[in-house]
Amino acid sequence: LGIRFERQIWLGNIGNIEESEQNYAAAEHHYAEALEISDQLNSPSWSATWLNNLAAVSIERGEWDRAEQYNNRAVALKQQIGDNAARAYSTVNSARIALGRGNYRDAQRVFQNLGTANSLDATAALDVRAGLAEAYRLETRYRLAENEFRNAIGLMARQQATLLDEQHRLTWFASVIRIYQDYVDFLMERGRVV
């Protein structure tokens, strides 16, 4: 039991690394393996985590229906076990799915509502800022987008010193990389020197 439990965490961490390197097929494979093990071990908390990560990878690949299916399963598990803190990740995914489907105002509303929650962990708080920036960028509301990117970068600087948990540190750095990449892309689109 112990080795299988640890194996699903290792597989998930490998998936996190693959996702941060934008190797989404490999990330999906490792998350799916981790999910299979956590389901066999009847570990709904870990299953919800891997489902959430599978949703995130599907979002990156533009597979909106698949992302929504994974996300809905993650939400159901999080409700079942009463994990309200982890539900923030599913809410971020819901907003990112709305963005991908072109529902920019809906996504903005979700990100703004989530951004007022005081219970967000470091990664979710960054994802909210970056998601809101992306929503504004897609609507060509560039001043608001740049403000949100700057807010995200300021938040990263404040958060970095407080990260102690190894598991959260890995996902946090993956978010940081994605936000910096998105911000550089945004500046280049606007013809601004990086």
Secondary structure, DSSP 8 states (H G I E B T S, - for coil): -HHHHHHHHHHHHHHHHHHHTT-HHHHHHHHHHHHHHHHHTT-HHHHHHHHHHHHHHHHHTT-HHHHHHHHHHHHHHHHHHT-TTTHHHHHHHHHHHHHHTT-HHHHHHHHHHHHT-TT--HHHHHHHHHHHHHHHHHTT-HHHHHHHHHHHHHHHHHHHTT---HHHHHHHHHHHHHHHHHHHHHHHHTT---
